[in-house]
Amino acid sequence: MKFIISLLILAAVAAANPGPLGEGPGASVPAGQNGADGYEITILSTFETPYTSQILGLDYNDGHNSLFFISNAEDELYNCSADDGTVLDSWALDPANGYAFGMADGGTFAHVNDFIDNNIYFFNGMIWGTYPNPYNTDGRGMDFDGTYIWEAFGPMSSTFGAACAFDQTGVLLGAWNLPGITTQLSGLAVFDTGTAATGIAVTAYWEHFIWFYEFSGSSMTLLGSAPLPVSADILLSLGLCYSSERNTYFWSYQDNSSVFHISELEITETSLEHSTWGNIKTSF
């Protein structure tokens, strides 16, 4: 009887903690509405990073044609070529940052969250510091819009989506629900809408779509969504970032053989009902 009770306790503890990539259990509800606009996603290229065994927290390195990403397996923040994944540089994560996921390059500092503790770790190229994460341990993908850090809300067993914005010291601007999301979020990317509004794109661990939003300064509007290509053999969808220089997105995922990949994605409009989408597409 004691053995059975011990197994039950272990199972309960496992169920209460996220998986090794911050993921909760598989989605049990549909992904939700697609929004007014329709478009499709094409994979332009895919590469792997044989020097590391995880690819989390993508961020495009403006002006350098490279990508930042994180591996908890190696406890490193990497900078790699956006063309083929060749490693260009790497930095050791803070030793306390054992469960990193999202990464945002704020220019002055690199910001990295953690899905087990409640800190954001920031790095100036030499030393790490911390400030409290507004989303505690529930933050996942991150990006920087030039003023604020954006972070996806990705708690285990989530049935809705949300994102928050805060400055580079952790002072919260606000948090907003993302309509149409009914599952746990993973990646987040900021993109230019061509207007005063901010564009927010997100992915989810288990539901393989990209959702696009417009943030007006006070509310989020779902512009639309598109399925990620099934040819990718996706198990978990992870990091997401946008490059205005290449007019493409980069997306990281784990396949069903537990291999990690980065794909460069092109977006093609298939229908248009939301007036802002025309402005967004001019930047692609």
N, C-alpha and C positions, 0 to 999 in steps of 0.2 A: 504493500500500500504506500509506504514512504517513497518507493521508487516511482510509482505512478504519479504521486503528488509532485515530486521533484520534476518530472517530465512536463507536467502541466505548468508549473511555475516557469520553467525555461521557455516553454512555448509562449506563455503570456509576455515574458520579457522581450522575446524576439519580435512578437507582434507589436509591441509598444515602441520599438525603435526602427528608424528607417534602414533600408538596405545599404550596401556599401557605396552606392552612388546617390544616396539621399532619397531613393524611391520608396513609396509605400506600396501596398498591395495593388494588383492590377485593377484597372477601372471596371466598375460594375454598373455604370450608368453611361448612356450615350454621350457623345462629345458635345451636343447642343447645336444651337442654330448656326447657320453659316453666314448670316448677314446679307446685305442687299447686293453686294458686288461679287462677281465671280471671276476667278483667274486660276491658272494652273502653274505648276512648278516643274521645271526641267533641270535635271542634273547636268552640269557642264563638265565637271571633272570630280574625281574622288581619289583621295590618297590616304595613306596610313602613316603613323609615326612610330617606326620600329624601336626607337630609343626609349619609349615609354609605354605603359600598359593601360593608361586612362587618358581621355580627352574631355575635360570639363571646362565650363566657363569661358567660352570663346569671346574674344574681343579683337576687332580689327585695329591694327597699329597704323594710324593715318600718316601718310607721307613716307612710309617705309615698306609698303607692299608685304606686310607680314601680319601674323596672327599671334595673340597671346592665348595661352590656355593653361590649365592646371591638371596635375596628376597627383592624387593622394597616395598612389602606390609608391611613387618616387619622392613625394613631399617637395615638389618643385613647381615653380611658375616658369613656363617656357615661352620663348619667342621663336616662331618658325616661319619659313617662307610660305606666303599665300599661294604660291604656284604649285609646290610639290611637298610641302611639309618638312623640308630640310631644316634641322635645328640651327638657329642663329645665336641663341643665348639662353641662359637659364639662371634662376635664382632660387635658393632654398626658401621654402615657406617658413613662417614663424613656427617653432617647435610646438607651440600650443594649438596651432591651426591644423589639427589632424583630420578634419572632415570638411575641407574646403569644397565649394562648388562654383559660385558665381565670381566673376572678376570684371572690374570696370577700370579702365585707364582714365584717370582724372587729370592727366597732364602732370601736375605737381606730384600726385601720389597715385599708386596702384591700390585699388581697394578689393579685398577678398573677403567673402563671408564664410560661414561655417554652419553646417546643419546639425551639429551636436551642442556647441556652445552658443552664447548669445552675443558674440562680438563681431564687429567688422575689423579686419586687420588692414592697416594701410602702410605702404612701403615707399620710401623716397629713393630707392636704389642702394641704400646702405643699411638702414635699420628699419624695424617694424614697430608700429604703435597700434593701439586699439581704441575703439569707441563702441558704445552699445549699439547693437543692431535694432532698428525700430521694429523689425519683424521677428526679433528674438531668434529662435532656431528654425523658423519657417521660411526664411528667404532662400531663393534659388538663383536663377539667372539675373545678371546685372548689366547695366550699361550707363554711359555718361552722355548727357545731352548738351554739354558745354557749360552748364550751370549746376545741374543736379544729377545725383546718382539715382537711377531707377532700379528697382528690385522686384522680381516676381514673387508672389506669395504662393508657396508650394508645400503646405503641410500634408502629412500623410492622410489618406482617406478623404482628401478634399473633395467637395461637391460644388465648388464655385471657384472662380478665378479673381485675382486682385493684384494690384501693383501699387507700390508706394514710391515717393521721391523724397530725397533728403540731401542736404549739402555735404561737403567733404569733411565736416566735423560731426555729422550724425544728426543735425537739427532737422526735424521732420517738416517737409512742406505739406504733405497730406497723403492719404491712401484712398484708392478708388476701386470699386468692383469692376470686373471685366465681363460684360454680358456675353452669354453664349458659351461660357466655360463651365463644365461640370466635372472636371477631373483635375489631377495634381499637375501643376505647371512645372516646367523645367527651365528652358531657355527664355531670354528676353533680349530684344534688340530695339534700339531707337533709330528711327529713320526720318528723313526730311520730307515733310508733306508738300513743300512748295508754298505754304501759307504760314500764318502765325501759329497754327496748331502744331503739336508734337505728335509724331507717329510712333506707335508702340506695337511691336510684333512679338508674339509669344509662341512657344511650343509646350507640349505636355509629354510626360514620360511615356504614357501608355496609349494615348490617342494621337495618331500620327498625322497631325495637321499643323499648319501655321495660321494663326489668327492675327488679323490686322485691325488696329484701333487708331482713332483720332482723339487726342486729348486737347480740349479747348481751353484749358486753364482752370476749369471747374468740373468737367464731366467727361466720361469716356463714351465714345460711340463706336460700335462694332461696324467696320467697313465691309468685312467679308473674311472668308477662310478658304484654304485649299488643301487637299490631301498631299502629303509627301509621297514621292514615287514608291510604289510597292517593290520596284526592282532593287531597292536598297536592302531588302531582307531585314527590316528593322525589328529589334527587340525593344530597346529603350531609346527615345529621342532625348538628347541632352542639351548641348550648347547651341546658341544662335547669335549671330552678329551681322551687321549690315556695313558694306563698304560703299560710300558715295563715290570713291575714286574709280572703282570697277563696276559700279551700278549692279552689284550682285549681293547675295547673302551667302554666308558660310554657316554650315550646320554640322554638328557632331552627333554621332549616334553609335550605339552598340548593336551589332548584328546578332543573329540567333546562334552564331558560333563563338560568341563573346569576344569578337574582334572589334576594335574601335576604329572609326573612320571620320574624316572630314570631307564634306562635299560642298562644292561651290554651286549655287542655285541661281537660276534665272526665272523671273516672274513674267508670265504672259497673261494679259487681260483677256477674259473670255466673255464677259458681259459687264455693263456699266449702268448702275442706277444711282449711285451716290455721287454728287457733283464733285466732291473733294478728290475722289479717286483719280480723276483726270489730271489734277495737279500733282498727285503723288507719282503717277506714272511718268510724268515728264522728267523725273529725276532718275528713272531707271535706265 
